[in-house]
Amino acid sequence: MRRLNGRLLASVAAAMLIGGCGGSAAPPPPAAAPSPATRGSGTTPEKRQSETREPTPEDNARALLEEAQRFEKARADRPDLVLAEFQDVIVRHPFTESGRKAASRCVELEASLMEALNREFQVPREAAVKLRNEGRWGDAVAGLRTFLSTATKEILKRRANAEIAFTENEARRLYGEAVKKAREAAKGRAFDEAAALLKTASERSTSEVRDGAARDLVNLDEYRRAGEARKAAEATEAAQNAFGNRAHRLLKRLKERAYAEVVTDLDLAVKDPALAGCKDRLAADRAAVVAAASFWEGVQKNLKARLNQEVALVTAEGKLIRGTLKRIQENGSAIRIEPSPGDVPLESLHPDQILLFAFGRDGLPEQAGASYAAAGMWFFLEGRNDLSRLELATARELGADVEALEAAWRRGFFRSALGK
């Protein structure tokens, strides 16, 4: 027991010796010596703490802004690329101070870029406007397309395409107005005026308008011809109604050899305003009557020259008649042969026999095309269509002008009256 107490006392004494008297705290341990890496560098612990912290959004924005500013100095010739760099700062850090500075710079760059683009597009646009004011829409589009083929900037290409579209639309609009006016003119049968409107509106316009105008002019011409055909048909019908019965009566008078009377009647018909729509047909019929009259006159002259002479006649059936020609009827449609068979109608004779009477001596020149044309019309008005066709073909081969006679042969009033 005595040994334990001695140990306890020794421990207490040792503790007091270490803690100092009066319970005062022990002095702090000496500071650690600086390491060789930091000795003499001046780096304090506070500074080391600030260097190791994470960068803020403002720091990142500032770094991007500085990078954009450096790029601007290096590539001042490409404002579009510089603008993209500043826009990148705005997109990444829109609510920072550097982002707001980048936005302000973007506004300045966009204004500058737009001004440069305006200057670059000013020349082709002013040229297009000048050509449009002169009505040269096609040239305006061609000039803009030439600029478009050399443009490298997309925005300039878009502007050129927009200007081309505007020019083409205006050309279409103006041509549409001309089409409306031309349609009204065509309704009033002023076809020449309508065609002039279409040509004037398209001749210096775009290729699209010119192609459309070419089709419209073809349609206009077809409409004109259809209208003329309809008008001619109406005039023909009206004239047929007005002259049809007269044509039958006149054809009967031709059978009676009253050629002069029929020519006079046709002259009056040509001058009749009510028959103006068929004036050409009437004129053709008159030419046919005049030709037939000349053929009949040749026949009569040769017959009169053979009075009291021996003649040999061949009938249509091939029968031969011989005798003396004693008399010609007043209208010349029959002759008297003695001693027999008496009166012989000329229409009963063979066509070749009648032609022999018409040609030569005091009649028609035998080798003249006009003589055969006259024969063709005489046979035509006699209802001998096959013979008239043959004689007209011969006349044409000999160089005779048979245009009017063929018109009468094909579509004259006498053709309708003959029913062939």
C-alpha positions, 0 to 999 in steps of 0.5 A: 500500500505504501509502495502504491501511494509513492507511485501516485505521488511521483506521477502527480509531481511529474504532471505538474512539472510538465504543465508548469506552475499555476496551470498555465498552457504549454508553449506552442510547438515551433513552426515547420520550416518552409519547403524548398519548392516554396522557399523564396517564391513569395506565395502565401497560403491565401494566394494558393487557395485563390489559385485552386478555386473553380472559374466562374461563368463570368470568367469563362465569358470573359475568356470567350470574349477576349478570344472573339476580340483577338479573332476580330483583329486577325480576320477583319476581312470576314465580318460574318465569321467574326459575328459568329464568334461574338454570337457564340459568347452570347449563346453560352453566357447570355446573362454575364457582363461579357455576354452583354458586351458581345451582344452590343458588338454583334449589333454593330457588326450586323449593321456594318455587315448589312451596309456592306451587303447593301453596297455589294447588291446595290449595283445589280439591283439598280440596274434591274430597277432601271430595266424594269422601268424601261419595260425590259423585264427579260433583260432585268431577269437576265442581269440578276441571274448573271449576278447570281451565278457569281455571288458567293454569299448566301444572303446575296444569293437569297436577295438576288433570287427574291429580286428575280421572283419579284421581277418575274411576278411583275412581268406576269401581272402586267401581261395578265392585264394585257391579256384581259384587254386583248380578250375584250378586244377579241370579243369585239372582233378587233383581232389585230388590236388584241394581237398588238396588245399581246405582242407589245406586252411580251416582246421585251418580257421574260422568257416565260411570258414570251412563251405564253404569249406565243401560245396565246397568239396561236389561240387568238388566230384560231379564235379569229379563224373560227369566228371568220368561218362561223361568220362566213357560214352564217353569211352563206346561210343567209345568202343561200336563203336570200339568193337560193331561189333566184339561183334556180331561176337564173339557172333556168334562164341559162338553159334558155341561153339568156346569158346577158340577162343573167350577168346583169342580174348577178351584177345587181346581186354583187352590189346588194348590201344584203348579199355582202356576205356572199359577194365573192361567191356571186362574183365567181358565179358571174365569171362562170356565166361570162365564160360560158357565154363566150363559149356559146357565142363561139358556137353560134358564130361558127354555126352562122358561118356554115349556113347553107353548107353541108354539115356532118353531125354526130349525136350523143348516141354516135349516130351520124347526121348529114345535110344542109344547115338551113336555119338556127333558132333564135336562141341558138339551141337548135338547128335545122338540117334538110332534107332530114331530120329537121330541127336538131337540138344542140344538146343532143349532139356529141360533146366533141361535136359541140366543141368543134363548133366552138373552136376555130374560124370565127369561134374561140382560139383552139390552142388557148387555155381560156377557150377550154376554160369557157368550154368547162363552164358551159358544160358545168352550167349544162349539168355535165360535171364530168366534162367540165372537170376535164375541160378545166384541167386542160385549161389549167395545163395550158396556163389559163387562170381558172381560180374564180371558175373553180371557186364557182365549180366547187361552191357557187350558187349554181353548184348548189342549184344543180344539186351536185 
